[in-house]
Amino acid sequence: MRQRSRGRATLAAVAAMCAVAALPGQAYGADGPAAYTFDPKAKAVKGAAVNTDATDLTAGSVYRSSIKFGEKLYYRLNLEATTNAYVSAVVVPKDGGKVAYGDGIAISVRDNSDLGCSSENARFGSAEYPRPIAAYAYRTVDKDSSSCQGAGVYNVVIERQSETTSGRGEWELEIRYASEPQLAKEPSTPPEAPEDWPSASPKPATRAPDNRRHGGGSYYDATSLETGEWKDEVVPGQTLFYRVPLDWGQQIFATAGLGNSTVPDEDEYISGALAMSLDNPAHGHVDSASAMAYSGKPASMSLDPVPPVAYRNRFASDTRVSAMRFAGWYYLSVTLSPEVAKSYGSKPFPLTLTVNVEGKAAGTTPYRGEAGIFGVTQDDKDMARNGQSGSQAAESKSRSSNMKLLGAAGIGAGAVLVLGLGGWMLLARRGRAAAPAGTADAGQQQPYGGPPQAW
């Protein structure tokens, strides 16, 4: 039975390796850019129109849902008194849906008396074309606050906001619920939010000889970057995702630029041609650059300087500052307007992304226990240096585990073989020792046929 179990384990490992190898990646298809890559571990969940019918969300989980025109949906949290809960929603309009400046979603966390704990809006803004946009809301523990504290039921409310002239198609949602660890030591007095921070443009990042990094199709498979100038290509209508590890005390600067068009005698002016956003480790929106216009000539845009990562940032009233509240992976997304294709064609456009991470990492965490997604590890730094995405790292880890399983199964089969040979030889010796006098050659009368073929 043990031998049979080892065989099953080996076959399972081989099947798992084949499945990993067959995972589809982001690529340019004949019908245009690849779609948003939803997390394959996302669980299907349906939002409720009435809060008492809402489905429970579990910390550390990812969900896939959808929202229709004019809908307001409820999801449910069961929180302990000490839980710092963050829930984010990525909205993904289906192809062809028309969106306006004020279209988007509003997400909030509310207690069971409908008192708001926090809320955030995600808007398409001046880049009026469908693309993934994200927002988050949270309930955090605050001993100086009397609202949204204590254990109990809390509601996550996601509301679609669209103008009457906008598309009526369904929007897909990717919902994440993350729990922030508790502080190792509570401060005696609440830290004050920063009022100023370095804002001067950093020294231009060095361009490495091998500086091509192709962005992923979502937060799930975002390509890891470190300080440097990175080359890519983007097709009209496509959104590319990148991620940068920021430790406590570090600050990010980012610039995106489009190369010139090779279409002859074309200088059509397109407003809002390129959009760029920055989101934090909980997929909460930090800031967006003003959408960049394009007229076939080289053009670039930059994010406004944000403060270095610090726990105290959360006490700021400015959402750009408060969103820089924890260490971890920060996400950059870049979208090229589908309108660009009408004047300059649908072929890939040269894209340059320049990233500067400034400041010395603090090297310590304020949390009790593991920081999880709210920290930076050596593995994270290695991934940024090698350009790995989170999904690639997970696949690599899975392959390594499967190889270890195959190795263990091989060793186990070898051990069974050795034991079998030993047992057969012991039986043979006992047979010779028990043979009657005058039959000293009795043990040679049976031809050697090898060990029993029990496997």
ChimeraX attribute file (.defattr): number of C-alpha atoms within 10 A of each C-alpha:
attribute: neighborCount
match mode: 1-to-1
recipient: residues
	/A:1	6
	/A:2	10
	/A:3	14
	/A:4	10
	/A:5	11
	/A:6	18
	/A:7	18
	/A:8	13
	/A:9	17
	/A:10	20
	/A:11	14
	/A:12	15
	/A:13	21
	/A:14	17
	/A:15	13
	/A:16	15
	/A:17	18
	/A:18	12
	/A:19	10
	/A:20	16
	/A:21	11
	/A:22	9
	/A:23	8
	/A:24	8
	/A:25	13
	/A:26	17
	/A:27	13
	/A:28	15
	/A:29	9
	/A:30	7
	/A:31	6
	/A:32	14
	/A:33	19
	/A:34	19
	/A:35	19
	/A:36	22
	/A:37	16
	/A:38	20
	/A:39	16
	/A:40	11
	/A:41	11
	/A:42	15
	/A:43	14
	/A:44	11
	/A:45	19
	/A:46	16
	/A:47	21
	/A:48	17
	/A:49	14
	/A:50	11
	/A:51	17
	/A:52	11
	/A:53	12
	/A:54	20
	/A:55	16
	/A:56	16
	/A:57	20
	/A:58	16
	/A:59	18
	/A:60	11
	/A:61	13
	/A:62	23
	/A:63	21
	/A:64	20
	/A:65	17
	/A:66	19
	/A:67	22
	/A:68	14
	/A:69	17
	/A:70	13
	/A:71	14
	/A:72	19
	/A:73	22
	/A:74	23
	/A:75	23
	/A:76	23
	/A:77	22
	/A:78	16
	/A:79	19
	/A:80	14
	/A:81	13
	/A:82	14
	/A:83	19
	/A:84	17
	/A:85	22
	/A:86	21
	/A:87	25
	/A:88	26
	/A:89	28
	/A:90	25
	/A:91	24
	/A:92	21
	/A:93	24
	/A:94	17
	/A:95	13
	/A:96	10
	/A:97	15
	/A:98	17
	/A:99	23
	/A:100	20
	/A:101	15
	/A:102	16
	/A:103	20
	/A:104	23
	/A:105	23
	/A:106	21
	/A:107	26
	/A:108	23
	/A:109	29
	/A:110	23
	/A:111	19
	/A:112	14
	/A:113	10
	/A:114	11
	/A:115	13
	/A:116	20
	/A:117	18
	/A:118	16
	/A:119	18
	/A:120	19
	/A:121	21
	/A:122	23
	/A:123	21
	/A:124	19
	/A:125	18
	/A:126	16
	/A:127	24
	/A:128	20
	/A:129	25
	/A:130	26
	/A:131	25
	/A:132	24
	/A:133	23
	/A:134	27
	/A:135	27
	/A:136	29
	/A:137	28
	/A:138	25
	/A:139	24
	/A:140	18
	/A:141	18
	/A:142	14
	/A:143	9
	/A:144	8
	/A:145	8
	/A:146	8
	/A:147	14
	/A:148	23
	/A:149	20
	/A:150	15
	/A:151	12
	/A:152	13
	/A:153	15
	/A:154	24
	/A:155	27
	/A:156	25
	/A:157	23
	/A:158	25
	/A:159	19
	/A:160	20
	/A:161	19
	/A:162	20
	/A:163	15
	/A:164	10
	/A:165	9
	/A:166	15
	/A:167	16
	/A:168	15
	/A:169	15
	/A:170	14
	/A:171	20
	/A:172	19
	/A:173	23
	/A:174	22
	/A:175	24
	/A:176	22
	/A:177	22
	/A:178	22
	/A:179	21
	/A:180	19
	/A:181	19
	/A:182	17
	/A:183	12
	/A:184	11
	/A:185	9
	/A:186	10
	/A:187	8
	/A:188	6
	/A:189	6
	/A:190	12
	/A:191	12
	/A:192	12
	/A:193	17
	/A:194	16
	/A:195	9
	/A:196	8
	/A:197	11
	/A:198	13
	/A:199	12
	/A:200	8
	/A:201	11
	/A:202	13
	/A:203	8
	/A:204	12
	/A:205	14
	/A:206	14
	/A:207	14
	/A:208	10
	/A:209	6
	/A:210	8
	/A:211	15
	/A:212	15
	/A:213	20
	/A:214	21
	/A:215	26
	/A:216	26
	/A:217	25
	/A:218	22
	/A:219	26
	/A:220	19
	/A:221	25
	/A:222	26
	/A:223	28
	/A:224	28
	/A:225	28
	/A:226	21
	/A:227	20
	/A:228	18
	/A:229	22
	/A:230	22
	/A:231	18
	/A:232	17
	/A:233	18
	/A:234	23
	/A:235	24
	/A:236	23
	/A:237	23
	/A:238	23
	/A:239	26
	/A:240	27
	/A:241	24
	/A:242	27
	/A:243	29
	/A:244	26
	/A:245	23
	/A:246	29
	/A:247	26
	/A:248	25
	/A:249	18
	/A:250	18
	/A:251	23
	/A:252	23
	/A:253	19
	/A:254	23
	/A:255	17
	/A:256	24
	/A:257	18
	/A:258	24
	/A:259	16
	/A:260	15
	/A:261	19
	/A:262	12
	/A:263	11
	/A:264	8
	/A:265	8
	/A:266	13
	/A:267	14
	/A:268	13
	/A:269	14
	/A:270	16
	/A:271	17
	/A:272	20
	/A:273	24
	/A:274	28
	/A:275	26
	/A:276	25
	/A:277	22
	/A:278	23
	/A:279	25
	/A:280	25
	/A:281	24
	/A:282	28
	/A:283	27
	/A:284	27
	/A:285	24
	/A:286	20
	/A:287	20
	/A:288	18
	/A:289	17
	/A:290	18
	/A:291	23
	/A:292	22
	/A:293	17
	/A:294	22
	/A:295	18
	/A:296	22
	/A:297	13
	/A:298	13
	/A:299	15
	/A:300	17
	/A:301	19
	/A:302	19
	/A:303	17
	/A:304	17
	/A:305	17
	/A:306	19
	/A:307	23
	/A:308	26
	/A:309	25
	/A:310	23
	/A:311	20
	/A:312	17
	/A:313	24
	/A:314	20
	/A:315	17
	/A:316	17
	/A:317	10
	/A:318	11
	/A:319	16
	/A:320	21
	/A:321	23
	/A:322	21
	/A:323	27
	/A:324	28
	/A:325	22
	/A:326	29
	/A:327	26
	/A:328	24
	/A:329	24
	/A:330	23
	/A:331	26
	/A:332	26
	/A:333	24
	/A:334	21
	/A:335	24
	/A:336	27
	/A:337	24
	/A:338	17
	/A:339	17
	/A:340	24
	/A:341	15
	/A:342	10
	/A:343	16
	/A:344	19
	/A:345	16
	/A:346	17
	/A:347	13
	/A:348	15
	/A:349	20
	/A:350	16
	/A:351	21
	/A:352	21
	/A:353	22
	/A:354	21
	/A:355	23
	/A:356	22
	/A:357	20
	/A:358	17
	/A:359	16
	/A:360	11
	/A:361	16
	/A:362	12
	/A:363	11
	/A:364	10
	/A:365	19
	/A:366	17
	/A:367	16
	/A:368	11
	/A:369	11
	/A:370	12
	/A:371	18
	/A:372	15
	/A:373	18
	/A:374	23
	/A:375	22
	/A:376	21
	/A:377	15
	/A:378	8
	/A:379	10
	/A:380	21
	/A:381	17
	/A:382	13
	/A:383	21
	/A:384	20
	/A:385	13
	/A:386	14
	/A:387	22
	/A:388	21
	/A:389	24
	/A:390	19
	/A:391	18
	/A:392	18
	/A:393	15
	/A:394	13
	/A:395	16
	/A:396	14
	/A:397	12
	/A:398	16
	/A:399	19
	/A:400	13
	/A:401	14
	/A:402	20
	/A:403	16
	/A:404	13
	/A:405	18
	/A:406	20
	/A:407	13
	/A:408	15
	/A:409	21
	/A:410	15
	/A:411	12
	/A:412	16
	/A:413	17
	/A:414	12
	/A:415	12
	/A:416	16
	/A:417	17
	/A:418	13
	/A:419	12
	/A:420	16
	/A:421	15
	/A:422	13
	/A:423	13
	/A:424	14
	/A:425	14
	/A:426	11
	/A:427	12
	/A:428	12
	/A:429	11
	/A:430	11
	/A:431	12
	/A:432	15
	/A:433	11
	/A:434	9
	/A:435	13
	/A:436	9
	/A:437	6
	/A:438	7
	/A:439	11
	/A:440	11
	/A:441	10
	/A:442	12
	/A:443	17
	/A:444	10
	/A:445	8
	/A:446	8
	/A:447	7
	/A:448	8
	/A:449	6
	/A:450	9
	/A:451	14
	/A:452	11
	/A:453	7
	/A:454	8
	/A:455	9
